[in-house]
Amino acid sequence: MASALRRLASWSRGRDVRDIRSLSLALWRREGAWPTAAAAFEAALWDALAQSEGVPLYALWGKKQTEIETVLSVSAVDPAEVGRRAARAGRAGYRKIKLKLNGAEGAAINIERVRRAFQGAPRARFLLDPNQSLTPVLLEEILAGARRDGIPLAAVEEPFPKQRWDLLEEARPPCPLILDESIQSARDARIAYRRDGVSGANIKLAKSGVLRSFDIVDETRAARGRRARLMIGCMAESRLGLAAAVHFALGTGVFDEADLDSDLILRPTPFRGGYVRRGPWIRLPRRPEPGLGVR
């Protein structure tokens, strides 16, 4: 990744950042084998463009809103610990909690994770994220357990191995089904939305970059209309990287869910600015600086 970034830096030096679309397409052709590096460099180009224009980055992307509510993720740890973490999240004001599940451990322990989380934060709604580890039968068992306990589910994310379209044909969960790893481009989205059960996508700049993320948004809204469910997510970004996702979400204003919590699980970085976090709410500063606003 570092080598890819150095190559892109050398290639781009002296080029006009106002030609952002051509530059973005070209850099993905050159270094698309390293998508996270390509996505980071593309975000840096947009930051440079916004700084040259003297505006915050979200203004280039639509300037639709200035704050967004995010979920908090809880790992697939011991059910008792899941309950404690969910309780802390509830006390901190989080109204939606993403629960990681592990299908390799079977249905019972995952049902218990969901149950303990609900006991810890009974006012929250839960997004289930099995990270591609389930089968259709196992998914149905977990959802049936949630129904028996009266646990409200906001969505299920990527339950099966990515791009197993045959398994998606079998799934008809009673809540929105959102794909993450299966949708990394507009082409992936077109294939996915041939399945009626797929509601939308978890878009991550770190996997798809900026222009590709716009294309996925367009494909999702064209295919699902008012039923589209869009989530803005993250991978392991620091405050610097997460700021790009925050500006993208606030600029476009199209996301139903936000999973922007990676900065909470990493060691603190020297970056400051970019956005302000108050519990589950992420806001821009009152007078946002040009670009990403990260110092």
Backbone as numpy.savetxt, mean C-alpha at the origin, in Angstrom:
# Nx Ny Nz CAx CAy CAz Cx Cy Cz
20.96 -2.93 -6.28 20.14 -1.72 -6.28 20.99 -0.47 -6.28
22.04 -0.47 -5.46 22.93 0.70 -5.41 23.60 0.92 -6.76
24.01 -0.15 -7.40 24.63 -0.02 -8.73 23.64 0.53 -9.74
22.40 0.05 -9.68 21.37 0.55 -10.60 21.14 2.04 -10.40
21.13 2.49 -9.15 20.92 3.91 -8.87 22.10 4.74 -9.38
23.32 4.21 -9.22 24.48 4.96 -9.73 24.43 5.06 -11.25
24.01 3.98 -11.91 23.90 4.03 -13.37 22.84 5.04 -13.80
21.72 5.06 -13.10 20.67 6.02 -13.44 21.11 7.45 -13.18
21.86 7.66 -12.12 22.35 9.01 -11.83 23.27 9.50 -12.95
24.15 8.62 -13.39 25.06 8.99 -14.48 24.29 9.23 -15.78
23.34 8.37 -16.08 22.56 8.49 -17.32 21.71 9.76 -17.33
21.16 10.15 -16.19 20.19 11.26 -16.17 20.84 12.63 -16.03
22.10 12.67 -15.67 22.74 13.97 -15.40 22.68 14.86 -16.64
22.18 16.10 -16.45 22.10 17.05 -17.55 20.81 17.01 -18.33
19.94 16.03 -18.06 18.67 15.95 -18.79 17.65 16.89 -18.15
16.62 17.23 -18.91 15.61 18.19 -18.47 14.51 17.44 -17.72
14.38 17.71 -16.42 13.42 16.98 -15.60 11.98 17.31 -15.98
11.76 18.40 -16.73 10.41 18.72 -17.16 9.87 17.69 -18.16
10.78 16.93 -18.76 10.36 15.84 -19.66 10.18 14.57 -18.84
9.38 14.69 -17.78 9.31 13.65 -16.74 8.78 12.33 -17.28
7.79 12.38 -18.15 7.21 11.12 -18.64 8.22 10.33 -19.46
8.91 11.00 -20.38 9.90 10.29 -21.20 11.03 9.75 -20.34
11.46 10.55 -19.37 12.53 10.10 -18.48 12.10 8.88 -17.66
10.88 8.92 -17.16 10.39 7.81 -16.34 10.30 6.53 -17.17
9.73 6.62 -18.37 9.63 5.44 -19.22 11.01 4.89 -19.56
11.95 5.81 -19.83 13.29 5.37 -20.21 14.02 4.70 -19.06
13.88 5.25 -17.86 14.62 4.66 -16.73 14.10 3.27 -16.40
12.78 3.02 -16.58 12.24 1.69 -16.34 12.73 0.71 -17.40
12.88 1.19 -18.64 13.44 0.31 -19.67 14.89 -0.07 -19.35
15.62 0.88 -18.79 17.04 0.65 -18.51 17.24 -0.22 -17.28
16.49 0.02 -16.23 16.76 -0.63 -14.95 15.53 -1.32 -14.35
14.60 -1.73 -15.20 13.39 -2.38 -14.71 13.63 -3.70 -14.01
14.80 -4.30 -14.21 15.13 -5.53 -13.49 15.31 -5.27 -12.00
15.48 -4.01 -11.64 15.62 -3.61 -10.23 14.49 -2.63 -9.91
13.26 -3.14 -9.78 12.10 -2.25 -9.71 12.11 -1.29 -8.52
12.62 -1.74 -7.37 12.61 -0.83 -6.22 13.57 0.33 -6.45
14.72 0.06 -7.06 15.66 1.12 -7.39 15.07 2.06 -8.44
14.44 1.47 -9.47 13.83 2.30 -10.52 12.73 3.17 -9.93
11.92 2.60 -9.04 10.83 3.37 -8.42 11.38 4.50 -7.56
12.45 4.23 -6.82 13.05 5.27 -5.98 13.58 6.41 -6.84
14.23 6.06 -7.95 14.80 7.12 -8.80 13.69 7.91 -9.48
12.63 7.22 -9.88 11.51 7.93 -10.49 10.89 8.92 -9.50
10.75 8.50 -8.24 10.24 9.42 -7.22 11.16 10.61 -7.04
12.47 10.36 -7.11 13.43 11.46 -6.98 13.30 12.45 -8.14
13.02 11.95 -9.34 12.82 12.85 -10.48 11.59 13.73 -10.26
10.50 13.13 -9.77 9.30 13.92 -9.49 9.57 14.95 -8.39
10.35 14.57 -7.40 10.72 15.51 -6.34 11.50 16.67 -6.94
12.43 16.37 -7.84 13.23 17.43 -8.47 12.35 18.35 -9.31
11.38 17.76 -10.03 10.47 18.58 -10.84 9.66 19.52 -9.97
9.10 18.98 -8.87 8.29 19.82 -7.99 9.14 20.92 -7.35
10.36 20.58 -6.97 11.23 21.62 -6.40 11.55 22.71 -7.43
11.76 22.30 -8.68 12.06 23.29 -9.71 10.86 24.20 -9.96
9.65 23.66 -9.75 8.44 24.46 -9.91 8.08 25.23 -8.65
8.74 24.91 -7.53 8.48 25.59 -6.28 7.17 25.21 -5.61
6.70 23.96 -5.86 5.42 23.51 -5.29 5.62 22.19 -4.58
4.79 21.88 -3.58 4.85 20.54 -2.98 4.44 19.49 -3.99
4.98 18.29 -3.85 4.79 17.28 -4.87 3.32 16.92 -5.07
2.54 16.88 -3.99 1.14 16.49 -4.15 0.38 17.45 -5.06
0.86 18.68 -5.20 0.21 19.65 -6.09 0.35 19.23 -7.55
1.46 18.57 -7.90 1.62 18.09 -9.27 0.72 16.90 -9.56
0.28 16.21 -8.51 -0.51 14.99 -8.67 -1.99 15.21 -8.39
-2.43 16.45 -8.30 -3.85 16.71 -8.18 -4.30 17.55 -7.01
-3.53 17.51 -5.89 -3.82 18.35 -4.73 -5.25 18.16 -4.22
-5.69 16.89 -4.13 -7.08 16.60 -3.79 -7.37 16.69 -2.29
-6.40 16.34 -1.44 -6.65 16.36 0.00 -5.33 16.60 0.73
-5.43 16.90 2.02 -4.22 17.21 2.79 -4.01 16.24 3.95
-4.88 15.26 4.13 -4.69 14.27 5.18 -5.31 12.95 4.77
-4.85 11.86 5.39 -5.37 10.54 5.10 -5.23 9.68 6.35
-6.19 8.80 6.56 -6.17 7.90 7.71 -5.56 6.56 7.31
-4.63 6.07 8.11 -3.95 4.83 7.78 -4.30 3.73 8.76
-4.14 2.50 8.30 -4.27 1.35 9.18 -2.95 1.15 9.91
-2.96 0.25 10.88 -1.73 -0.19 11.53 -1.65 -1.70 11.35
-0.48 -2.19 10.97 -0.30 -3.62 10.73 0.15 -4.34 11.99
-0.40 -5.53 12.19 -0.01 -6.40 13.30 0.49 -7.71 12.71
1.70 -8.09 13.07 2.32 -9.29 12.49 1.63 -10.57 12.96
1.91 -11.66 12.26 1.32 -12.97 12.58 2.11 -13.62 13.71
2.03 -13.03 14.88 2.73 -13.54 16.06 1.74 -14.35 16.90
2.15 -14.69 18.12 1.28 -15.44 19.02 -0.06 -14.71 19.20
-1.20 -15.43 19.15 -2.50 -14.77 19.24 -2.64 -13.83 20.44
-2.09 -14.21 21.59 -2.19 -13.32 22.75 -1.47 -12.00 22.49
-0.32 -12.07 21.82 0.42 -10.85 21.50 -0.32 -10.05 20.43
-0.96 -10.73 19.49 -1.79 -10.04 18.51 -2.85 -9.22 19.23
-3.51 -9.83 20.22 -4.53 -9.11 20.97 -3.98 -7.90 21.69
-2.79 -8.02 22.28 -2.19 -6.88 22.99 -1.85 -5.76 22.02
-1.29 -6.11 20.86 -0.93 -5.07 19.89 -2.17 -4.40 19.32
-3.21 -5.18 19.07 -4.45 -4.60 18.58 -5.04 -3.65 19.61
-4.96 -4.03 20.90 -5.50 -3.17 21.95 -4.73 -1.85 22.00
-3.41 -1.91 21.84 -2.62 -0.67 21.83 -3.01 0.20 20.63
-3.21 -0.45 19.49 -3.61 0.30 18.29 -4.96 0.96 18.50
-5.90 0.22 19.10 -7.22 0.80 19.36 -7.14 1.99 20.29
-6.33 1.87 21.34 -6.18 3.00 22.28 -5.54 4.20 21.61
-4.71 3.94 20.60 -4.04 5.04 19.89 -4.94 5.67 18.84
-6.16 5.15 18.69 -7.11 5.77 17.77 -7.25 5.10 16.42
-6.57 3.98 16.21 -6.67 3.30 14.91 -8.03 2.62 14.79
-8.77 2.96 13.72 -10.09 2.38 13.50 -10.04 1.19 12.55
-8.92 1.03 11.85 -8.72 -0.14 10.99 -7.35 -0.72 11.29
-7.31 -2.03 11.42 -6.08 -2.74 11.75 -5.87 -3.85 10.73
-4.66 -3.92 10.17 -4.34 -4.99 9.24 -3.71 -6.14 10.01
-4.31 -7.31 9.89 -3.81 -8.50 10.58 -3.08 -9.40 9.59
-1.81 -9.63 9.85 -1.06 -10.59 9.05 -1.44 -12.00 9.50
-1.62 -12.90 8.54 -1.94 -14.28 8.82 -0.88 -15.19 8.20
-0.84 -16.43 8.67 0.14 -17.39 8.14 -0.57 -18.71 7.88
-0.88 -18.95 6.62 -1.62 -20.14 6.26 -0.90 -21.43 6.56
0.43 -21.40 6.62 1.19 -22.61 6.92 0.88 -23.16 8.31
0.32 -22.32 9.17 0.02 -22.74 10.53 -1.41 -23.27 10.69
-2.19 -23.26 9.62 -3.53 -23.80 9.68 -4.58 -22.79 10.07
-5.83 -23.24 10.08 -6.96 -22.32 10.31 -7.10 -21.90 11.76
-6.95 -22.83 12.68 -7.30 -22.56 14.08 -6.53 -21.39 14.65
-5.20 -21.36 14.48 -4.41 -20.30 15.07 -4.70 -18.96 14.40
-4.99 -18.97 13.11 -5.32 -17.72 12.42 -6.68 -17.19 12.85
-7.64 -18.09 13.03 -8.94 -17.66 13.55 -8.78 -17.07 14.94
-7.91 -17.68 15.74 -7.67 -17.17 17.08 -6.99 -15.81 17.04
-6.10 -15.58 16.08 -5.48 -14.25 15.93 -6.56 -13.20 15.67
-7.47 -13.50 14.76 -8.53 -12.55 14.44 -9.42 -12.32 15.66
-9.74 -13.40 16.37 -10.60 -13.29 17.55 -9.93 -12.44 18.64
-8.66 -12.70 18.91 -7.96 -11.94 19.95 -7.82 -10.47 19.56
-7.58 -10.20 18.28 -7.49 -8.82 17.83 -8.81 -8.10 18.06
-9.92 -8.77 17.75 -11.24 -8.17 17.94 -11.51 -7.94 19.43
-11.12 -8.85 20.27 -11.28 -8.66 21.70 -10.47 -7.48 22.20
-9.28 -7.29 21.62 -8.43 -6.18 22.04 -8.90 -4.83 21.53
-9.49 -4.83 20.32 -9.94 -3.56 19.71 -11.33 -3.78 19.12
-12.36 -3.89 19.95 -13.70 -4.27 19.46 -14.36 -3.23 18.58
-13.85 -2.00 18.57 -14.45 -0.96 17.73 -13.77 -0.85 16.37
-12.72 -1.61 16.17 -11.96 -1.53 14.92 -12.54 -2.45 13.87
-12.23 -2.15 12.61 -12.49 -3.07 11.50 -11.14 -3.64 11.07
-11.16 -4.83 10.53 -9.91 -5.53 10.27 -9.74 -5.88 8.80
-8.50 -5.68 8.32 -8.10 -6.14 7.00 -7.22 -7.35 7.21
-7.51 -8.44 6.52 -6.73 -9.66 6.66 -5.71 -9.74 5.53
-4.45 -9.95 5.88 -3.39 -10.04 4.89 -2.60 -11.34 5.10
-2.99 -12.41 4.40 -2.29 -13.69 4.57 -0.98 -13.79 3.80
-0.60 -12.74 3.07 0.66 -12.75 2.32 0.80 -13.99 1.44
-0.24 -14.27 0.64 -0.22 -15.33 -0.38 -0.16 -16.73 0.21
-0.54 -16.92 1.47 -0.28 -18.19 2.15 -1.49 -19.12 2.26
-2.65 -18.74 1.71 -3.87 -19.53 1.92 -4.25 -20.34 0.69
-5.18 -21.26 0.91 -5.91 -21.94 -0.15 -7.36 -21.45 -0.07
-8.17 -21.65 -1.10 -9.58 -21.24 -1.00 -10.30 -21.86 0.19
-10.03 -23.14 0.49 -10.68 -23.79 1.63 -10.26 -23.14 2.94
-8.97 -22.86 3.09 -8.48 -22.25 4.32 -9.02 -20.83 4.48
-9.11 -20.10 3.38 -9.68 -18.76 3.45 -11.12 -18.83 3.93
-11.90 -19.74 3.39 -13.30 -19.86 3.80 -13.42 -20.23 5.26
-12.54 -21.08 5.77 -12.57 -21.44 7.18 -12.32 -20.23 8.07
-11.35 -19.42 7.69 -11.03 -18.22 8.49 -12.17 -17.22 8.44
-12.73 -17.01 7.24 -13.84 -16.07 7.12 -15.07 -16.55 7.87
-15.30 -17.87 7.85 -16.42 -18.42 8.60 -16.24 -18.19 10.10
-15.00 -18.33 10.57 -14.73 -18.06 11.97 -15.01 -16.61 12.34
-14.63 -15.69 11.45 -14.90 -14.28 11.70 -16.39 -14.00 11.72
-17.14 -14.64 10.81 -18.58 -14.44 10.78 -19.24 -14.94 12.07
-18.80 -16.11 12.53 -19.38 -16.66 13.76 -19.19 -15.73 14.96
-18.03 -15.06 14.97 -17.72 -14.18 16.09 -18.21 -12.75 15.87
-18.88 -12.50 14.73 -19.39 -11.16 14.46 -18.29 -10.12 14.27
-17.18 -10.52 13.68 -16.03 -9.63 13.52 -16.13 -8.92 12.17
-16.17 -7.59 12.16 -16.29 -6.85 10.89 -14.98 -6.83 10.12
-15.03 -7.23 8.86 -13.85 -7.26 8.01 -13.97 -6.20 6.92
-12.92 -5.40 6.78 -12.92 -4.36 5.75 -12.49 -4.91 4.40
-11.57 -5.91 4.39 -11.07 -6.46 3.13 -10.18 -7.65 3.43
-9.94 -8.45 2.39 -8.92 -9.50 2.41 -7.93 -9.18 1.31
-6.64 -9.25 1.65 -5.60 -8.86 0.70 -4.75 -10.06 0.29
-4.65 -10.28 -1.02 -3.76 -11.28 -1.63 -3.71 -12.59 -0.84
-4.81 -13.33 -0.79 -4.82 -14.54 0.03 -4.04 -15.71 -0.57
-3.93 -15.77 -1.92 -3.35 -16.93 -2.58 -2.01 -16.56 -3.24
-1.21 -17.56 -3.64 0.03 -17.24 -4.36 -0.25 -16.32 -5.54
0.65 -15.36 -5.75 0.37 -14.30 -6.72 0.12 -14.85 -8.12
-0.85 -14.22 -8.74 -1.26 -14.51 -10.12 -1.75 -15.95 -10.31
-2.25 -16.54 -9.22 -2.96 -17.81 -9.35 -4.42 -17.49 -9.66
-4.65 -17.13 -10.90 -5.97 -16.67 -11.31 -7.01 -17.79 -11.15
-6.57 -19.04 -11.27 -7.51 -20.15 -11.11 -8.07 -20.22 -9.69
-7.23 -19.92 -8.69 -7.70 -19.93 -7.31 -8.63 -18.75 -7.04
-8.34 -17.63 -7.67 -9.21 -16.46 -7.49 -10.60 -16.72 -8.03
-10.70 -17.58 -9.05 -12.01 -17.91 -9.59 -12.89 -18.59 -8.54
-12.25 -19.31 -7.61 -12.99 -20.03 -6.58 -13.39 -19.15 -5.41
-12.69 -18.04 -5.23 -12.88 -17.21 -4.03 -14.03 -16.23 -4.22
-14.93 -16.21 -3.28 -16.02 -15.23 -3.27 -16.19 -14.72 -1.83
-15.19 -14.02 -1.32 -15.30 -13.56 0.07 -16.42 -12.53 0.22
-17.03 -12.45 1.41 -18.12 -11.49 1.63 -17.64 -10.06 1.84
-16.36 -9.82 1.63 -15.81 -8.47 1.76 -14.89 -8.24 0.57
-14.46 -7.01 0.31 -13.62 -6.75 -0.85 -12.35 -7.59 -0.86
-11.97 -8.09 -2.03 -10.74 -8.83 -2.23 -9.77 -7.93 -2.99
-8.67 -7.59 -2.34 -7.69 -6.65 -2.89 -6.41 -7.42 -3.20
-5.85 -7.18 -4.38 -4.61 -7.84 -4.77 -3.42 -6.91 -4.60
-2.31 -7.49 -4.19 -1.08 -6.73 -3.98 0.00 -7.22 -4.94
0.63 -8.34 -4.60 1.75 -8.83 -5.41 1.31 -9.21 -6.82
0.05 -9.58 -7.01 -0.43 -9.99 -8.34 -0.54 -8.83 -9.31
-0.66 -7.61 -8.79 -0.85 -6.44 -9.66 0.31 -5.48 -9.49
1.22 -5.51 -10.45 2.36 -4.60 -10.44 2.39 -3.68 -11.66
1.43 -3.89 -12.57 1.39 -3.08 -13.79 -0.06 -3.03 -14.28
-0.30 -2.18 -15.27 -1.64 -2.09 -15.85 -2.04 -3.40 -16.51
-1.07 -4.07 -17.11 -1.38 -5.37 -17.75 -1.85 -6.38 -16.70
-1.16 -6.43 -15.57 -1.59 -7.32 -14.49 -3.02 -6.99 -14.06
-3.31 -5.69 -13.96 -4.64 -5.27 -13.53 -5.71 -5.72 -14.51
-5.44 -5.59 -15.80 -6.43 -6.01 -16.80 -6.73 -7.50 -16.69
-5.69 -8.30 -16.45 -5.89 -9.75 -16.30 -6.68 -10.04 -15.03
-6.32 -9.37 -13.93 -6.96 -9.63 -12.64 -8.45 -9.31 -12.67
-8.80 -8.21 -13.33 -10.20 -7.76 -13.28 -11.12 -8.54 -14.20
-10.59 -9.56 -14.86 -11.46 -10.49 -15.56 -12.18 -11.40 -14.57
-11.68 -11.41 -13.32 -12.31 -12.19 -12.25 -13.24 -11.29 -11.48
-14.51 -11.65 -11.44 -15.51 -10.80 -10.80 -15.23 -10.59 -9.32
-14.56 -11.54 -8.68 -14.36 -11.43 -7.24 -13.30 -10.45 -6.83
-12.49 -9.98 -7.76 -11.40 -9.05 -7.43 -11.94 -7.63 -7.41
-11.78 -6.96 -6.26 -12.34 -5.62 -6.09 -11.38 -4.50 -6.43
-10.07 -4.74 -6.25 -9.14 -3.65 -6.47 -7.71 -4.05 -6.17
-6.87 -3.03 -5.97 -5.43 -3.25 -5.85 -4.84 -2.47 -4.69
-3.79 -3.05 -4.13 -2.93 -2.34 -3.18 -1.76 -1.79 -3.98
-1.74 -0.49 -4.17 -0.73 0.14 -5.01 0.43 0.60 -4.14
1.63 0.22 -4.55 2.84 0.60 -3.82 3.83 1.22 -4.80
4.22 2.44 -4.53 5.19 3.09 -5.42 6.49 2.30 -5.46
6.85 1.66 -4.35 8.13 0.95 -4.29 8.16 -0.28 -5.19
7.02 -0.79 -5.60 7.02 -1.95 -6.50 6.69 -1.56 -7.93
5.91 -0.47 -8.12 5.42 -0.14 -9.46 5.91 1.20 -9.99
6.43 2.07 -9.12 6.80 3.39 -9.58 5.59 4.30 -9.72
5.82 5.50 -10.21 4.76 6.52 -10.25 3.84 6.34 -11.45
4.40 6.36 -12.66 3.55 6.29 -13.85 2.77 4.97 -13.90
3.40 3.87 -13.53 2.71 2.59 -13.52 1.60 2.58 -12.48
1.82 3.26 -11.37 0.78 3.33 -10.34 -0.43 4.11 -10.86
-0.18 5.21 -11.57 -1.29 5.94 -12.20 -2.05 5.03 -13.15
-1.33 4.23 -13.93 -1.98 3.33 -14.88 -2.84 2.29 -14.17
-2.35 1.76 -13.03 -3.13 0.77 -12.27 -4.40 1.42 -11.72
-4.29 2.66 -11.23 -5.48 3.39 -10.77 -6.50 3.49 -11.89
-6.05 3.88 -13.07 -6.96 4.06 -14.21 -7.62 2.73 -14.58
-6.85 1.65 -14.62 -7.40 0.34 -14.97 -8.44 -0.11 -13.94
-8.14 0.12 -12.66 -9.04 -0.30 -11.59 -10.36 0.45 -11.67
-10.30 1.74 -11.85 -11.53 2.53 -11.88 -12.32 2.25 -13.15
-11.63 1.98 -14.25 -12.34 1.65 -15.49 -13.04 0.31 -15.38
-12.38 -0.65 -14.72 -12.95 -1.99 -14.64 -14.01 -2.13 -13.56
-13.87 -1.40 -12.46 -14.76 -1.61 -11.32 -15.65 -0.40 -11.02
-15.38 0.74 -11.62 -16.23 1.91 -11.42 -16.37 2.27 -9.96
-17.61 2.45 -9.53 -17.86 2.84 -8.14 -17.55 1.73 -7.15
-17.44 0.50 -7.65 -17.13 -0.63 -6.76 -15.63 -0.81 -6.54
-14.82 -0.01 -7.21 -13.37 -0.15 -7.10 -12.91 0.11 -5.67
-11.97 -0.72 -5.21 -11.37 -0.53 -3.90 -9.87 -0.36 -4.10
-9.37 0.81 -3.77 -7.96 1.12 -3.95 -7.30 1.36 -2.61
-6.16 0.73 -2.43 -5.36 0.91 -1.23 -3.99 1.45 -1.63
-3.47 2.40 -0.86 -2.09 2.84 -1.03 -1.28 2.16 0.06
-0.24 1.45 -0.34 0.54 0.69 0.62 2.01 1.06 0.59
2.78 0.31 1.36 4.22 0.57 1.44 4.94 -0.75 1.63
6.24 -0.72 1.48 7.05 -1.90 1.73 7.90 -1.62 2.98
9.16 -1.31 2.82 9.99 -1.03 4.00 10.59 0.37 3.91
9.79 1.33 3.43 10.31 2.67 3.23 10.54 3.42 4.55
11.60 4.20 4.57 11.82 5.15 5.66 10.90 6.35 5.45
11.03 7.35 6.29 10.24 8.57 6.13 10.44 9.17 4.74
11.64 9.11 4.21 11.92 9.68 2.89 11.10 8.98 1.82
11.17 7.66 1.81 10.42 6.92 0.80 8.92 7.00 1.01
8.51 6.94 2.27 7.07 6.97 2.56 6.46 8.31 2.17
7.24 9.38 2.22 6.72 10.69 1.85 6.20 10.70 0.41
6.86 9.95 -0.48 6.39 9.90 -1.87 5.00 9.27 -1.94
4.79 8.18 -1.18 3.47 7.53 -1.17 2.42 8.44 -0.55
2.79 9.18 0.49 1.86 10.11 1.12 1.43 11.18 0.12
2.38 11.78 -0.58 2.05 12.81 -1.56 1.21 12.24 -2.70
1.51 11.00 -3.10 0.73 10.37 -4.17 -0.72 10.18 -3.73
-0.91 9.70 -2.51 -2.26 9.47 -2.01 -3.02 10.78 -1.86
-2.37 11.79 -1.31 -3.04 13.06 -1.07 -3.27 13.81 -2.37
-2.36 13.68 -3.31 -2.53 14.36 -4.58 -3.67 13.79 -5.40
-3.76 12.46 -5.47 -4.78 11.83 -6.31 -6.14 11.77 -5.61
-6.13 11.54 -4.30 -7.39 11.48 -3.55 -8.30 10.32 -3.93
-7.72 9.20 -4.40 -8.56 8.11 -4.91 -8.60 6.89 -4.00
-7.91 6.93 -2.87 -7.71 5.70 -2.11 -8.75 5.52 -1.00
-9.29 4.31 -0.95 -10.27 3.94 0.08 -9.57 3.52 1.37
-8.39 2.93 1.24 -7.62 2.47 2.38 -6.18 2.93 2.22
-5.53 3.13 3.37 -4.11 3.48 3.36 -3.39 2.60 4.36
-2.29 2.02 3.93 -1.43 1.22 4.80 -0.04 1.83 4.74
0.13 2.91 5.48 1.36 3.71 5.42 1.96 3.76 6.82
2.56 2.66 7.23 3.08 2.60 8.60 4.52 2.10 8.69
5.22 2.01 7.54 6.56 1.41 7.58 7.52 2.22 8.43
7.34 3.53 8.50 8.27 4.34 9.31 8.14 4.04 10.80
7.02 3.43 11.20 6.83 3.12 12.62 7.57 1.86 13.05
7.96 1.02 12.09 8.60 -0.23 12.44 10.09 -0.25 12.11
10.61 0.86 11.60 12.03 0.96 11.30 12.74 1.79 12.36
14.03 1.60 12.45 14.82 2.45 13.31 14.72 3.90 12.80
14.63 4.89 13.70 14.50 6.29 13.25 15.63 6.69 12.30
15.28 7.47 11.30 16.24 7.94 10.31 16.49 9.43 10.50
17.55 9.97 9.89 17.85 11.40 10.07 16.94 12.34 9.30
16.00 11.80 8.51 15.13 12.66 7.71 14.08 13.33 8.58
13.72 14.54 8.21 12.64 15.28 8.88 11.74 15.89 7.83
10.52 16.24 8.27 9.59 16.89 7.35 8.89 15.90 6.46
8.27 16.42 5.40 7.55 15.58 4.45 6.09 15.40 4.81
5.82 15.02 6.05 4.45 14.85 6.52 4.46 14.85 8.04
3.27 14.96 8.61 3.11 14.95 10.06 2.21 13.78 10.42
2.62 12.96 11.37 1.83 11.81 11.79 1.25 12.08 13.18
-0.06 11.92 13.30 -0.75 12.03 14.59 -1.64 10.80 14.74
-1.11 9.77 15.40 -1.87 8.52 15.49 -2.13 7.97 14.10
-3.38 7.65 13.79 -3.68 7.07 12.48 -3.74 8.09 11.35
-3.63 9.36 11.66 -3.76 10.40 10.64 -2.40 10.90 10.18
-2.25 10.98 8.86 -1.04 11.55 8.25 -1.45 12.80 7.50
-0.80 13.89 7.81 -1.14 15.18 7.21 0.10 15.85 6.64
-0.13 16.75 5.72 0.95 17.62 5.27 1.12 18.76 6.27
2.32 19.32 6.36 2.50 20.51 7.20 1.59 21.65 6.73
1.37 22.59 7.59 0.50 23.71 7.24 1.02 24.45 6.01
2.32 24.61 5.92 2.94 25.23 4.73 3.96 24.24 4.17
3.51 23.27 3.38 4.43 22.25 2.86 5.51 22.85 1.97
6.70 22.35 2.13 7.83 22.82 1.33 7.76 22.23 -0.08
8.51 22.79 -1.02 8.52 22.24 -2.38 8.99 20.80 -2.41
8.51 20.07 -3.40 8.90 18.68 -3.56 8.32 17.81 -2.46
9.10 16.83 -2.04 8.68 15.96 -0.96 8.70 16.66 0.39
9.43 17.74 0.49 9.51 18.47 1.75 10.31 17.77 2.81
11.13 16.80 2.41 11.95 16.05 3.37 13.35 16.66 3.42
13.82 16.88 4.65 15.14 17.47 4.82 16.10 16.44 5.42
